[in-house]
Amino acid sequence: MWNPLSWVMEAAAVMAIVLANGGGEGPDWLDFVGIICLLIINSTISFIEENNAGNAAAALMARLAPKTKVLRDGQWQETDAAILVPGDIISIKLGDIIPADARLLEGDPLKIDQASALLDSDKSQLNN
């Protein structure tokens, strides 16, 4: 309820109570209750939308978290790229995103698109 629309609705609710209708009548309770109901509905919808957006962002981040195949203890394991350490041996194949600085130990020469790292469209040829 921290936005201009809610502030205006809250002010209207207070005015419905504080200001009398005139002619000796009391506060306008019907308007007050109606405005409070609208505020509650608005807050509920906003909460649900923010919760859904947060869940969607978390799912997207989890899906985009880079994984890699790493050789540890003599076995290939798939693990998060964030926990790679110097000296880890990683396996890459066509289309993989290289998760860290790496040195090519064996295999065919690579053609790497460094555009995302260098912000240009340079394609580099790397050899053993």
DOLUMMAR-820475 format. One line per 5 residues: number of its first residue (from 1); their letters; for each residue x, y, z of N, C-alpha, C. Coordinates in Angstrom, 2 decimals, always signed. Example, Ala and Ser with C-alpha at 12.3 -4.5 7.8 and 13.67 -1.06 7.14 Angstrom:
2
1> AS> +13.19 -5.69 +7.80 +12.30 -4.50 +7.80 +13.20 -3.30 +7.80 ~ +12.85 -2.25 +7.08 +13.67 -1.06 +7.14 +12.90 +0.03 +7.87
This chain:
128
1> MWNPL> +0.83 -1.18 +0.00 +0.00 +0.00 +0.00 +0.88 +1.25 +0.00 ~ +2.02 +1.16 -0.64 +2.93 +2.30 -0.67 +3.06 +2.78 -2.10 ~ +1.97 +3.39 -2.58 +1.97 +3.98 -3.92 +0.94 +5.11 -3.94 ~ +1.02 +6.00 -4.91 +0.12 +7.17 -4.94 -1.37 +6.81 -4.99 ~ -1.74 +5.77 -5.72 -3.15 +5.38 -5.79 -3.66 +5.00 -4.40
6> SWVME> -2.88 +4.22 -3.66 -3.30 +3.82 -2.31 -3.38 +5.03 -1.40 ~ -2.45 +5.96 -1.53 -2.48 +7.16 -0.68 -3.76 +7.97 -0.92 ~ -4.15 +8.12 -2.18 -5.37 +8.87 -2.50 -6.59 +8.13 -1.94 ~ -6.61 +6.81 -2.08 -7.74 +6.04 -1.56 -7.80 +6.11 -0.03 ~ -6.64 +6.07 +0.63 -6.61 +6.19 +2.09 -7.10 +7.57 +2.52
11> AAAVM> -6.68 +8.61 +1.80 -7.15 +9.96 +2.12 -8.67 +10.07 +1.93 ~ -9.19 +9.44 +0.87 -10.63 +9.46 +0.64 -11.38 +8.73 +1.75 ~ -10.81 +7.63 +2.23 -11.45 +6.89 +3.33 -11.47 +7.73 +4.60 ~ -10.37 +8.40 +4.89 -10.32 +9.25 +6.09 -11.32 +10.40 +5.95 ~ -11.40 +10.99 +4.76 -12.34 +12.10 +4.57 -13.78 +11.64 +4.69
16> AIVLA> -14.08 +10.41 +4.27 -15.44 +9.89 +4.39 -15.85 +9.78 +5.85 ~ -14.87 +9.54 +6.73 -15.17 +9.43 +8.17 -15.16 +10.80 +8.84 ~ -14.16 +11.60 +8.54 -13.97 +12.88 +9.25 -15.01 +13.91 +8.83 ~ -15.26 +14.00 +7.54 -16.19 +15.02 +7.08 -17.62 +14.48 +7.10 ~ -18.50 +15.22 +7.71 -19.91 +14.81 +7.75 -20.58 +15.18 +6.43
21> NGGGE> -21.69 +14.53 +6.15 -22.43 +14.79 +4.91 -23.17 +16.12 +4.95 ~ -23.24 +16.73 +6.08 -23.99 +17.97 +6.23 -25.41 +17.67 +6.66 ~ -26.11 +18.67 +7.09 -27.50 +18.49 +7.50 -27.63 +17.67 +8.78 ~ -26.59 +17.66 +9.61 -26.66 +16.95 +10.87 -26.44 +15.45 +10.76 ~ -26.08 +14.96 +9.60 -25.84 +13.53 +9.44 -24.43 +13.17 +9.90
26> GPDWL> -24.25 +11.91 +10.23 -22.95 +11.43 +10.68 -22.03 +11.10 +9.51 ~ -20.89 +10.49 +9.82 -19.93 +10.13 +8.77 -20.54 +9.14 +7.77 ~ -19.96 +9.10 +6.60 -20.44 +8.23 +5.52 -19.75 +6.87 +5.63 ~ -20.31 +6.00 +6.46 -19.70 +4.70 +6.71 -19.72 +3.80 +5.48 ~ -20.73 +3.91 +4.66 -20.82 +3.07 +3.47 -19.67 +3.34 +2.51
31> DFVGI> -19.37 +4.62 +2.28 -18.23 +4.96 +1.42 -16.92 +4.49 +2.04 ~ -16.78 +4.68 +3.35 -15.56 +4.28 +4.05 -15.31 +2.78 +3.89 ~ -16.33 +1.98 +4.13 -16.19 +0.52 +4.02 -15.90 +0.12 +2.57 ~ -16.55 +0.76 +1.62 -16.30 +0.47 +0.20 -14.87 +0.78 -0.20 ~ -14.35 +1.92 +0.25 -12.97 +2.30 -0.08 -11.98 +1.34 +0.57
36> ICLLI> -12.22 +0.97 +1.82 -11.32 +0.03 +2.51 -11.34 -1.33 +1.80 ~ -12.51 -1.79 +1.36 -12.58 -3.06 +0.61 -11.77 -2.97 -0.68 ~ -11.88 -1.86 -1.39 -11.09 -1.68 -2.62 -9.59 -1.67 -2.32 ~ -9.20 -1.04 -1.22 -7.79 -1.03 -0.83 -7.29 -2.45 -0.54 ~ -8.09 -3.23 +0.15 -7.70 -4.60 +0.47 -7.60 -5.45 -0.80
41> INSTI> -8.57 -5.30 -1.71 -8.52 -6.04 -2.98 -7.29 -5.63 -3.78 ~ -7.02 -4.32 -3.86 -5.85 -3.82 -4.59 -4.56 -4.36 -3.99 ~ -4.47 -4.37 -2.67 -3.26 -4.87 -2.00 -3.08 -6.37 -2.24 ~ -4.16 -7.11 -2.21 -4.09 -8.55 -2.44 -3.62 -8.86 -3.85 ~ -4.18 -8.17 -4.82 -3.77 -8.38 -6.22 -2.30 -8.01 -6.41
46> SFIEE> -1.88 -6.88 -5.83 -0.48 -6.45 -5.94 +0.46 -7.47 -5.32 ~ +0.09 -8.00 -4.16 +0.93 -8.99 -3.49 +1.07 -10.25 -4.34 ~ -0.04 -10.72 -4.89 -0.01 -11.94 -5.72 +0.85 -11.71 -6.96 ~ +0.70 -10.55 -7.62 +1.50 -10.26 -8.81 +2.99 -10.17 -8.50 ~ +3.34 -9.51 -7.40 +4.75 -9.41 -7.02 +5.32 -10.77 -6.66
51> NNAGN> +4.54 -11.59 -5.98 +4.98 -12.93 -5.63 +5.22 -13.77 -6.88 ~ +4.28 -13.71 -7.84 +4.45 -14.44 -9.09 +5.66 -13.95 -9.87 ~ +5.86 -12.64 -9.90 +7.03 -12.10 -10.61 +8.33 -12.54 -9.95 ~ +8.35 -12.56 -8.62 +9.54 -13.02 -7.90 +9.82 -14.49 -8.17 ~ +8.77 -15.30 -8.19 +8.94 -16.73 -8.49 +9.44 -16.94 -9.91
56> AAAAL> +8.90 -16.17 -10.85 +9.32 -16.30 -12.25 +10.78 -15.89 -12.40 ~ +11.18 -14.83 -11.73 +12.58 -14.38 -11.81 +13.51 -15.42 -11.18 ~ +13.11 -16.00 -10.07 +13.95 -17.03 -9.43 +14.07 -18.27 -10.32 ~ +12.98 -18.66 -10.97 +13.03 -19.82 -11.86 +13.91 -19.54 -13.06 ~ +13.84 -18.33 -13.58 +14.68 -17.96 -14.72 +16.16 -17.94 -14.33
61> MARLA> +16.46 -17.40 -13.17 +17.85 -17.37 -12.71 +18.38 -18.78 -12.48 ~ +17.55 -19.66 -11.94 +17.99 -21.04 -11.72 +18.22 -21.75 -13.04 ~ +17.39 -21.44 -14.02 +17.55 -22.09 -15.33 +18.77 -21.58 -16.06 ~ +19.10 -20.31 -15.85 +20.23 -19.71 -16.54 +21.55 -19.90 -15.81 ~ +21.51 -20.44 -14.60 +22.75 -20.65 -13.84 +23.63 -21.62 -14.61
66> PKTKV> +24.85 -21.22 -14.94 +25.70 -22.09 -15.75 +26.13 -23.35 -15.00 ~ +26.02 -24.45 -15.70 +26.48 -25.75 -15.19 +27.63 -26.20 -16.09 ~ +28.47 -27.09 -15.60 +29.56 -27.61 -16.39 +29.88 -29.03 -15.97 ~ +30.50 -29.76 -16.89 +31.00 -31.11 -16.57 +32.44 -30.95 -16.13 ~ +32.74 -31.41 -14.93 +34.09 -31.26 -14.37 +34.61 -32.63 -13.93
71> LRDGQ> +35.91 -32.83 -14.12 +36.55 -34.08 -13.71 +37.07 -33.90 -12.28 ~ +36.45 -34.62 -11.36 +36.88 -34.57 -9.95 +36.91 -35.99 -9.41 ~ +37.96 -36.31 -8.71 +38.14 -37.64 -8.13 +38.03 -38.73 -9.19 ~ +38.50 -38.44 -10.41 +38.52 -39.42 -11.47 +37.18 -39.67 -12.14 ~ +36.16 -38.88 -11.79 +34.83 -39.08 -12.37 +34.30 -37.75 -12.90
76> WQETD> +33.56 -37.84 -14.02 +32.93 -36.64 -14.57 +31.64 -36.37 -13.80 ~ +31.48 -35.13 -13.34 +30.29 -34.73 -12.59 +29.75 -33.43 -13.19 ~ +28.44 -33.28 -13.18 +27.87 -31.99 -13.58 +27.68 -31.16 -12.31 ~ +28.23 -29.96 -12.32 +28.19 -29.11 -11.14 +28.00 -27.66 -11.56 ~ +27.70 -26.81 -10.60 +27.58 -25.38 -10.87 +28.94 -24.81 -11.25
81> AAILV> +28.94 -23.95 -12.24 +30.19 -23.34 -12.68 +30.76 -22.41 -11.60 ~ +29.94 -21.95 -10.71 +30.40 -21.02 -9.68 +31.38 -21.66 -8.71 ~ +31.38 -22.99 -8.61 +32.28 -23.63 -7.65 +33.52 -24.22 -8.30 ~ +33.79 -23.85 -9.55 +35.03 -24.28 -10.19 +36.22 -23.65 -9.48 ~ +37.31 -24.37 -9.42 +38.54 -23.85 -8.82 +39.68 -24.01 -9.82
86> PGDII> +40.75 -23.24 -9.67 +41.88 -23.39 -10.57 +42.39 -24.83 -10.55 ~ +42.63 -25.38 -11.73 +43.10 -26.75 -11.84 +42.01 -27.74 -12.19 ~ +40.74 -27.33 -12.11 +39.65 -28.22 -12.52 +39.73 -28.46 -14.02 ~ +39.42 -29.66 -14.43 +39.36 -30.01 -15.84 +37.89 -30.09 -16.23 ~ +37.52 -29.28 -17.23 +36.12 -29.24 -17.66 +36.01 -29.86 -19.05
91> SIKLG> +34.83 -30.36 -19.35 +34.54 -30.93 -20.66 +33.61 -29.96 -21.38 ~ +33.93 -29.65 -22.64 +33.05 -28.79 -23.42 +32.72 -29.49 -24.72 ~ +31.55 -29.16 -25.25 +31.13 -29.71 -26.54 +30.54 -28.57 -27.35 ~ +30.19 -28.85 -28.57 +29.67 -27.85 -29.49 +28.46 -27.13 -28.87 ~ +28.52 -25.82 -28.83 +27.42 -25.01 -28.32 +27.48 -24.71 -26.85
96> DIIPA> +28.42 -25.29 -26.12 +28.53 -25.03 -24.68 +29.04 -23.62 -24.42 ~ +28.63 -23.08 -23.31 +29.18 -21.82 -22.83 +30.31 -22.19 -21.89 ~ +31.50 -21.66 -22.16 +32.65 -21.98 -21.32 +32.48 -21.19 -20.02 ~ +32.40 -21.88 -18.88 +32.01 -21.24 -17.64 +33.11 -20.46 -16.93 ~ +34.34 -20.53 -17.39 +35.44 -19.87 -16.68 +36.62 -19.72 -17.63
101> DARLL> +37.67 -19.07 -17.16 +38.91 -19.06 -17.94 +39.37 -20.50 -18.04 ~ +39.80 -20.90 -19.24 +40.17 -22.29 -19.43 +41.36 -22.38 -20.38 ~ +42.09 -23.47 -20.26 +43.20 -23.77 -21.15 +42.86 -25.08 -21.85 ~ +43.03 -25.10 -23.17 +42.71 -26.27 -23.96 +43.82 -27.31 -23.81 ~ +43.48 -28.48 -23.26 +44.47 -29.53 -23.04 +44.59 -30.45 -24.24
106> EGDPL> +43.47 -30.84 -24.83 +43.49 -31.72 -26.00 +42.23 -31.49 -26.80 ~ +42.24 -31.94 -28.04 +41.08 -31.80 -28.89 +41.39 -30.99 -30.12 ~ +40.37 -30.75 -30.92 +40.51 -29.99 -32.16 +40.58 -28.50 -31.85 ~ +41.14 -27.71 -32.79 +41.14 -26.25 -32.59 +39.70 -25.75 -32.43 ~ +39.56 -24.73 -31.64 +38.23 -24.19 -31.35 +38.03 -22.86 -32.06
111> KIDQA> +36.80 -22.61 -32.46 +36.42 -21.29 -32.93 +35.43 -20.77 -31.89 ~ +35.78 -19.66 -31.25 +35.00 -19.16 -30.12 +34.42 -17.80 -30.46 ~ +33.12 -17.64 -30.20 +32.45 -16.36 -30.37 +32.58 -15.60 -29.06 ~ +33.42 -14.57 -29.05 +33.67 -13.82 -27.81 +32.81 -12.57 -27.73 ~ +31.79 -12.47 -28.55 +30.99 -11.26 -28.61 +30.36 -10.92 -27.26
116> SALLD> +29.90 -11.92 -26.53 +29.25 -11.63 -25.26 +30.26 -11.15 -24.22 ~ +31.49 -11.58 -24.31 +32.50 -11.17 -23.34 +33.16 -9.85 -23.72 ~ +33.35 -9.62 -25.01 +34.09 -8.44 -25.46 +33.19 -7.35 -26.02 ~ +31.90 -7.59 -26.09 +30.93 -6.65 -26.61 +31.23 -6.27 -28.06 ~ +31.76 -7.20 -28.83 +31.92 -7.01 -30.27 +31.70 -8.35 -30.94
121> SDKSQ> +31.83 -8.40 -32.23 +31.52 -9.63 -32.95 +32.79 -10.37 -33.39 ~ +33.80 -10.38 -32.55 +35.06 -11.04 -32.86 +34.92 -12.55 -32.69 ~ +35.34 -13.31 -33.69 +35.39 -14.76 -33.57 +36.85 -15.16 -33.63 ~ +37.33 -15.78 -32.60 +38.75 -16.10 -32.49 +38.97 -17.57 -32.73 ~ +40.12 -17.90 -33.33 +40.53 -19.28 -33.55 +41.57 -19.63 -32.49
126> LNN> +41.33 -20.67 -31.70 +42.26 -21.10 -30.67 +42.82 -22.47 -31.02 ~ +44.10 -22.64 -30.83 +44.76 -23.92 -31.10 +45.33 -24.45 -29.80 ~ +45.71 -25.76 -29.81 +46.33 -26.38 -28.62 +47.57 -25.61 -28.24
